[in-house]
Amino acid sequence: MNKTGLSLTETLIVVIIFAIIASLALPMLIKTIEKARVGEAIGNLDFIRIAEKRYYQTYGTFSSDIDSLDLENPNDPSSGYFDYTIEAADNSDFTARAQRKSDALDLYDTYYYEISKEGIITSNGPLI
């Protein structure tokens, strides 16, 4: 009689090996996902900066309203992990901010990223 298949012990060893591999890969996956989210936020901030410069050339002032810029609004509820705001201090400067949307399970929800009209990006979190 020729038996084929795996015993319970062999199956458990395979499951344990897969669990170890998954536990090693999960932190790298989370970091990669966060890099993509931050990259999206920085890209959107740069789009806002360019739209602000176009707005300034047209109207002679900076806008503090994203909706007034000729730009797809990054605050669309169906997209993104950040809330975007613009502070136009006077006619010569502005700061656009991407603030993480609050999520009880998100470790990064207090981070924000800002860009000035010169394109300088600052953050209270990691610039990944």
C-alpha positions, 0 to 999 in steps of 0.5 A: 500500500503506497500512501501519498500526501502530507502528514499533519506534522509536515503540514504544520511545519509548512504553515509555520514557515509561511507564517515566519516569512509573512511576519518578516515581509509585513513591515516592509509592505506597510512601509512601502504602502506609506511611501506611496501615500506620502509620494501621492501627497507630495505630488498633489502639493506640487500640483497645488503649488503650480496651480497657485503660481498660475493663479498668481499670474492671472489675478496678482494674488494667491488663493486660499481656496483649492476650488478656485484653482484650475485643478482637480480637487485632491480633497475629493472624498473618494480619494486619498489619505490626506486633507489639503489646505492652503494658507495665503498669508498675503499677496506674496506668499502661500503654504499648502498643507497635506494633513493625514486623515485621522484613522484610529488604526493609522500610526501616521495620522498626526503627520503633515507635509507642507510646501511653499511657493519655492517648492520647499517641502517640510514635515513633522513626519518622515520624508520617505 
